[in-house]
Amino acid sequence: MRPELAETLAFLHRLAKRAGVAPLLFGTAVLELRGIGDFRAGDLDVIVDADEARRLAAAAGVDPGGESGNDTFRSLVHLHLDGAPLVIDVMAGMSIRTAGGWRLYEVEETAEIDVGGRRFRAASLADLGRFYRLAARAKDDAKIAALDAVSA
């Protein structure tokens, strides 16, 4: 594993322990950690509930803010945590704009990933595929193809 991701996960582990939170890893980092494709995460996406996001913010000494988003995603609480090589992007109550309107995205199945002796919860590959399909971003087409290849 590349050092930037390892150091970021160690930072998250310490922060989550202080906050009493079990964050859920999500996005490209899960693909990288599982060795699917040749993807390299530019940040570390984490899903928690709103209370957990506030506890992470308190443990990190940052203001949790409120609802935020863009044309594709919005969250009840959205944090960008610095202090590690990769920014940790924390989302709580994330919704995705689909052709049918805004849709709350909820992970249905999790798995565990062991990283350097630390256990992390992670979104299942099926959930990642569902997310990428719902988001319908051109930049995710390669991720969908890689996930389809491992599930075939």
NUVO-193089 format. One record per atom (N, C-alpha, C): residue in three letters; x, y, z. Coordinates in pm, whole numbers, plus 50000, padded with zeros to 5 digits. Atoms other than C-alpha are relative to their C-alpha. Layout:
// NUVO-193089
NODE    aa       u       v       w
NODE   ala       X       Y       Z
...
***
This chain:
// NUVO-193089
NODE    aa       u       v       w
NODE   met   50084   49883   50000
NODE   met   50000   50000   50000
NODE   met   50089   50124   50000
NODE   arg   49918   49879   50006
NODE   arg   50129   50344   49919
NODE   arg   49996   50074   50134
NODE   pro   49987   49938   49868
NODE   pro   50248   50542   50220
NODE   pro   49895   50106   50031
NODE   glu   50099   49894   49975
NODE   glu   50004   50834   50178
NODE   glu   49867   49943   50049
NODE   leu   50126   50061   49960
NODE   leu   49702   50606   50206
NODE   leu   50015   49934   50137
NODE   ala   49976   50065   49870
NODE   ala   49852   50406   50494
NODE   ala   50002   50102   50113
NODE   glu   49992   49895   49896
NODE   glu   49930   50725   50691
NODE   glu   49863   50064   50024
NODE   thr   50134   49941   49986
NODE   thr   49583   50865   50622
NODE   thr   49908   49906   50077
NODE   leu   50082   50097   49927
NODE   leu   49416   50546   50743
NODE   leu   50040   49993   50148
NODE   ala   49954   49999   49861
NODE   ala   49630   50548   51059
NODE   ala   49947   50125   50072
NODE   phe   50054   49876   49944
NODE   phe   49527   50911   51120
NODE   phe   49851   49985   50028
NODE   leu   50144   50020   49982
NODE   leu   49159   50823   51068
NODE   leu   49973   49906   50116
NODE   his   50019   50097   49891
NODE   his   49190   50526   51303
NODE   his   50016   50069   50136
NODE   arg   49978   49928   49873
NODE   arg   49332   50746   51582
NODE   arg   49886   50098   50029
NODE   leu   50107   49903   49985
NODE   leu   49070   51016   51525
NODE   leu   49867   49932   50033
NODE   ala   50125   50072   49977
NODE   ala   48782   50768   51511
NODE   ala   49997   49940   50140
NODE   lys   49993   50057   49866
NODE   lys   48899   50601   51830
NODE   lys   49973   50109   50105
NODE   arg   50024   49888   49908
NODE   arg   48909   50940   52009
NODE   arg   49853   50041   50000
NODE   ala   50140   49958   50014
NODE   ala   48559   51018   51879
NODE   ala   49901   49891   50036
NODE   gly   50091   50112   49973
NODE   gly   48416   50673   51956
NODE   gly   49911   49968   49881
NODE   val   50074   50018   50125
NODE   val   48312   50630   51593
NODE   val   50064   49886   49919
NODE   ala   49951   50104   50091
NODE   ala   48342   50336   51351
NODE   ala   49968   50044   49858
NODE   pro   50030   49947   50133
NODE   pro   48367   50512   51013
NODE   pro   49994   49889   49894
NODE   leu   50015   50093   50111
NODE   leu   48274   50338   50691
NODE   leu   50079   50055   49881
NODE   leu   49921   49960   50117
NODE   leu   48533   50359   50411
NODE   leu   49915   49984   49875
NODE   phe   50084   49996   50118
NODE   phe   48386   50438   50075
NODE   phe   50082   50052   49883
NODE   gly   49941   49938   50117
NODE   gly   48482   50531   49722
NODE   gly   50127   49933   49948
NODE   thr   49883   50050   50070
NODE   thr   48806   50493   49531
NODE   thr   50100   49932   50092
NODE   ala   49906   50062   49906
NODE   ala   49011   50410   49841
NODE   ala   49968   49853   50021
NODE   val   50037   50141   49983
NODE   val   48815   50087   49880
NODE   val   50049   49918   49881
NODE   leu   49950   50070   50119
NODE   leu   48898   49991   49522
NODE   leu   50151   49983   50008
NODE   glu   49854   50006   49988
NODE   glu   49265   50073   49582
NODE   glu   50040   49896   50105
NODE   leu   49966   50094   49893
NODE   leu   49276   49878   49909
NODE   leu   49973   49855   49961
NODE   arg   50036   50136   50044
NODE   arg   49112   49575   49745
NODE   arg   50076   49958   49875
NODE   gly   49922   50034   50119
NODE   gly   49347   49589   49445
NODE   gly   49917   49985   49875
NODE   ile   50089   50006   50117
NODE   ile   49066   49642   49195
NODE   ile   50040   50112   49905
NODE   gly   49954   49901   50096
NODE   gly   49193   49816   48885
NODE   gly   50131   50063   50047
NODE   asp   49877   49929   49961
NODE   asp   49480   50061   48911
NODE   asp   49965   50137   50056
NODE   phe   50049   49874   49946
NODE   phe   49287   50331   49094
NODE   phe   50082   50045   50119
NODE   arg   49931   49938   49887
NODE   arg   49457   50569   49336
NODE   arg   49909   50109   50055
NODE   ala   50090   49903   49938
NODE   ala   49239   50761   49578
NODE   ala   50071   50134   50018
NODE   gly   49948   49866   49978
NODE   gly   49294   51136   49582
NODE   gly   49961   50055   50136
NODE   asp   50042   49969   49864
NODE   asp   49116   51157   49917
NODE   asp   49945   49873   50061
NODE   leu   50057   50117   49933
NODE   leu   48963   50920   50168
NODE   leu   49856   50032   50033
NODE   asp   50143   49979   49977
NODE   asp   48583   50910   50154
NODE   asp   49953   49913   50114
NODE   val   50049   50069   49880
NODE   val   48410   50816   50479
NODE   val   49852   50035   50017
NODE   ile   50141   49979   49972
NODE   ile   48042   50772   50557
NODE   ile   49975   49969   50148
NODE   val   50042   50017   49861
NODE   val   47903   50814   50908
NODE   val   49859   50060   50012
NODE   asp   50126   49929   49982
NODE   asp   47574   50932   51056
NODE   asp   50030   50140   50052
NODE   ala   49979   49859   49965
NODE   ala   47523   51297   51151
NODE   ala   50063   50017   50138
NODE   asp   49943   49990   49866
NODE   asp   47599   51247   51521
NODE   asp   50148   49960   49999
NODE   glu   49860   50044   50010
NODE   glu   47919   51057   51438
NODE   glu   50086   50106   49931
NODE   ala   49925   49894   50069
NODE   ala   48025   51334   51198
NODE   ala   50031   50114   50097
NODE   arg   49976   49893   49901
NODE   arg   47983   51589   51476
NODE   arg   50106   49957   50102
NODE   arg   49899   50049   49906
NODE   arg   48189   51371   51712
NODE   arg   50138   49998   49936
NODE   leu   49872   49994   50071
NODE   leu   48463   51337   51450
NODE   leu   50049   50144   49990
NODE   ala   49962   49859   50009
NODE   ala   48459   51713   51402
NODE   ala   50055   50049   50134
NODE   ala   49954   49958   49868
NODE   ala   48493   51768   51777
NODE   ala   50137   49941   50030
NODE   ala   49870   50065   49975
NODE   ala   48779   51517   51800
NODE   ala   50111   50063   49917
NODE   ala   49902   49937   50088
NODE   ala   48953   51694   51510
NODE   ala   50015   50150   50029
NODE   gly   49994   49859   49968
NODE   gly   48886   52038   51656
NODE   gly   49954   50091   49888
NODE   val   50053   49918   50109
NODE   val   48687   52164   51357
NODE   val   49850   50019   50019
NODE   asp   50143   49972   49997
NODE   asp   48343   52315   51317
NODE   asp   49929   49901   49907
NODE   pro   50068   50098   50087
NODE   pro   48101   52049   51187
NODE   pro   49919   50064   49889
NODE   gly   50077   49935   50105
NODE   gly   47914   52306   50983
NODE   gly   49862   49940   49989
NODE   gly   50134   50051   50022
NODE   gly   47582   52209   50836
NODE   gly   49990   49933   49866
NODE   glu   50023   50065   50128
NODE   glu   47431   52081   50517
NODE   glu   50083   50069   49892
NODE   ser   49924   49944   50112
NODE   ser   47644   52126   50208
NODE   ser   49987   49907   49881
NODE   gly   50006   50085   50117
NODE   gly   47668   51995   49858
NODE   gly   50024   50076   49871
NODE   asn   49985   49943   50133
NODE   asn   47678   52058   49487
NODE   asn   49886   49948   49914
NODE   asp   50109   50044   50089
NODE   asp   47470   51969   49180
NODE   asp   49979   49850   50000
NODE   thr   50009   50146   50004
NODE   thr   47538   51596   49224
NODE   thr   49979   49938   50137
NODE   phe   50006   50057   49865
NODE   phe   47577   51531   49599
NODE   phe   49967   50107   50102
NODE   arg   50016   49913   49885
NODE   arg   47464   51684   49923
NODE   arg   49998   49913   50125
NODE   ser   49994   50072   49873
NODE   ser   47510   51583   50285
NODE   ser   49947   50088   50112
NODE   leu   50047   49926   49883
NODE   leu   47353   51679   50616
NODE   leu   50118   50061   50075
NODE   val   49875   49951   49944
NODE   val   47705   51714   50755
NODE   val   50109   49955   49904
NODE   his   49893   50032   50094
NODE   his   48012   51728   50532
NODE   his   50128   50063   50052
NODE   leu   49873   49952   49944
NODE   leu   48365   51756   50671
NODE   leu   50115   49969   49905
NODE   his   49872   50025   50065
NODE   his   48702   51793   50503
NODE   his   50103   50006   50111
NODE   leu   49905   50005   49890
NODE   leu   48952   51678   50764
NODE   leu   50142   49998   49946
NODE   asp   49859   49992   50036
NODE   asp   49313   51780   50718
NODE   asp   50083   49940   50113
NODE   gly   49909   50052   49898
NODE   gly   49616   51656   50911
NODE   gly   50063   49869   49960
NODE   ala   49944   50124   50054
NODE   ala   49695   51349   50704
NODE   ala   50041   50029   49855
NODE   pro   49960   49975   50139
NODE   pro   49856   51315   50359
NODE   pro   49884   50019   49903
NODE   leu   50120   49984   50083
NODE   leu   49512   51272   50198
NODE   leu   49891   50066   50084
NODE   val   50115   49942   49931
NODE   val   49211   51484   50291
NODE   val   49899   49889   50027
NODE   ile   50106   50095   49965
NODE   ile   48945   51282   50471
NODE   ile   49868   50072   49979
NODE   asp   50128   49941   50039
NODE   asp   48606   51363   50319
NODE   asp   49889   49922   50070
NODE   val   50101   50067   49918
NODE   val   48336   51277   50575
NODE   val   49862   50047   49958
NODE   met   50136   49969   50041
NODE   met   47974   51259   50463
NODE   met   49901   49931   50091
NODE   ala   50108   50055   49918
NODE   ala   47663   51207   50675
NODE   ala   49868   50035   49933
NODE   gly   50129   49975   50065
NODE   gly   47319   51167   50523
NODE   gly   50018   50046   49857
NODE   met   49969   49961   50137
NODE   met   47450   51178   50167
NODE   met   49885   49965   49905
NODE   ser   50100   50021   50105
NODE   ser   47201   51219   49884
NODE   ser   50065   50022   49865
NODE   ile   49951   49990   50137
NODE   ile   47262   51182   49512
NODE   ile   49886   50050   49911
NODE   arg   50102   49956   50097
NODE   arg   47077   51371   49240
NODE   arg   49995   49898   49887
NODE   thr   50021   50097   50107
NODE   thr   46936   51113   49002
NODE   thr   49899   50059   49901
NODE   ala   50099   49953   50098
NODE   ala   46708   51147   48700
NODE   ala   49864   50019   50067
NODE   gly   50127   49989   49929
NODE   gly   46418   51100   48944
NODE   gly   50001   50098   50116
NODE   gly   49990   49903   49890
NODE   gly   46538   51368   49188
NODE   gly   50102   49956   50103
NODE   trp   49904   50031   49895
NODE   trp   46740   51361   49509
NODE   trp   49964   49867   50066
NODE   arg   50021   50132   49940
NODE   arg   46786   51014   49657
NODE   arg   50103   49979   50110
NODE   leu   49911   50030   49889
NODE   leu   46930   50934   50000
NODE   leu   50076   49873   49967
NODE   tyr   49919   50118   50027
NODE   tyr   47219   50694   49953
NODE   tyr   50035   49933   50132
NODE   glu   49969   50077   49880
NODE   glu   47247   50426   50217
NODE   glu   50072   49872   49961
NODE   val   49924   50122   50024
NODE   val   47505   50150   50221
NODE   val   49919   49883   50056
NODE   glu   50081   50116   49959
NODE   glu   47324   49816   50236
NODE   glu   50084   49887   50057
NODE   glu   49915   50111   49956
NODE   glu   47617   49582   50293
NODE   glu   50142   50050   50022
NODE   thr   49862   49960   49970
NODE   thr   47956   49629   50454
NODE   thr   50089   49877   50006
NODE   ala   49898   50104   49985
NODE   ala   48274   49428   50469
NODE   ala   50107   50059   50089
NODE   glu   49888   49950   49922
NODE   glu   48586   49456   50680
NODE   glu   50128   49988   49919
NODE   ile   49869   50000   50065
NODE   ile   48930   49545   50551
NODE   ile   50104   50012   50110
NODE   asp   49890   49992   49905
NODE   asp   49244   49479   50750
NODE   asp   50112   50079   49935
NODE   val   49892   49915   50051
NODE   val   49504   49751   50701
NODE   val   50103   50017   50111
NODE   gly   49894   49986   49901
NODE   gly   49825   49719   50894
NODE   gly   49958   49960   50140
NODE   gly   50046   50046   49869
NODE   gly   49655   49530   51175
NODE   gly   49882   50077   50054
NODE   arg   50118   49924   49959
NODE   arg   49370   49781   51197
NODE   arg   49882   49955   49913
NODE   arg   50120   50042   50072
NODE   arg   49019   49676   51101
NODE   arg   49915   50122   49968
NODE   phe   50088   49893   50044
NODE   phe   48802   49914   50901
NODE   phe   49876   49939   49936
NODE   arg   50121   50036   50074
NODE   arg   48442   49880   50788
NODE   arg   50010   50068   49864
NODE   ala   49997   49944   50135
NODE   ala   48405   49937   50415
NODE   ala   49871   49964   49929
NODE   ala   50116   50030   50084
NODE   ala   48120   49957   50169
NODE   ala   50032   49877   49916
NODE   ser   49981   50118   50085
NODE   ser   48071   49633   49979
NODE   ser   50022   50044   49856
NODE   leu   49979   49970   50141
NODE   leu   48171   49618   49616
NODE   leu   49868   50021   49928
NODE   ala   50133   49981   50060
NODE   ala   47803   49584   49523
NODE   ala   49947   50140   50030
NODE   asp   50045   49866   49965
NODE   asp   47726   49906   49710
NODE   asp   50076   50107   49924
NODE   leu   49923   49904   50079
NODE   leu   48010   50089   49538
NODE   leu   49949   50007   49856
NODE   gly   50053   50004   50136
NODE   gly   47881   49975   49201
NODE   gly   49866   50071   49990
NODE   arg   50132   49934   49998
NODE   arg   47529   50090   49290
NODE   arg   50018   50152   50010
NODE   phe   49973   49857   49984
NODE   phe   47665   50429   49403
NODE   phe   50048   50061   49868
NODE   tyr   49945   49945   50124
NODE   tyr   47868   50483   49085
NODE   tyr   49894   50005   49889
NODE   arg   50106   49999   50101
NODE   arg   47569   50390   48870
NODE   arg   49897   50110   50028
NODE   leu   50094   49893   49964
NODE   leu   47337   50625   49060
NODE   leu   50058   50138   49969
NODE   ala   49936   49870   50023
NODE   ala   47586   50912   49038
NODE   ala   50011   50030   49851
NODE   ala   49998   49988   50146
NODE   ala   47614   50850   48662
NODE   ala   50100   50105   49949
NODE   arg   49894   49908   50043
NODE   arg   47940   51046   48626
NODE   arg   50090   49927   49902
NODE   ala   49912   50060   50100
NODE   ala   48157   50980   48323
NODE   ala   50130   49952   50064
NODE   lys   49873   50036   49938
NODE   lys   48463   50968   48549
NODE   lys   49993   49867   50075
NODE   asp   50015   50127   49929
NODE   asp   48320   50657   48719
NODE   asp   49981   49880   49909
NODE   asp   50022   50111   50094
NODE   asp   48274   50447   48404
NODE   asp   50105   49891   50015
NODE   ala   49893   50100   49985
NODE   ala   48612   50276   48450
NODE   ala   49985   49923   50132
NODE   lys   50021   50067   49871
NODE   lys   48528   50198   48813
NODE   lys   49888   49898   49988
NODE   ile   50112   50093   50022
NODE   ile   48198   50041   48711
NODE   ile   50048   49878   49922
NODE   ala   49949   50111   50081
NODE   ala   48375   49830   48448
NODE   ala   50091   49909   50083
NODE   ala   49912   50081   49916
NODE   ala   48639   49716   48699
NODE   ala   49920   49919   50102
NODE   leu   50084   50073   49905
NODE   leu   48373   49624   48955
NODE   leu   49922   49889   49931
NODE   asp   50071   50103   50076
NODE   asp   48172   49438   48690
NODE   asp   50093   49883   49968
NODE   ala   49903   50105   50035
NODE   ala   48487   49245   48592
NODE   ala   50028   49908   50119
NODE   val   49971   50085   49884
NODE   val   48552   49122   48948
NODE   val   49877   49924   50049
NODE   ser   50121   50069   49954
NODE   ser   48189   49027   49006
NODE   ser   49949   49901   49897
NODE   ala   50045   50092   50107
NODE   ala   48155   48834   48678
NODE   ala   50048   49859   50026
***
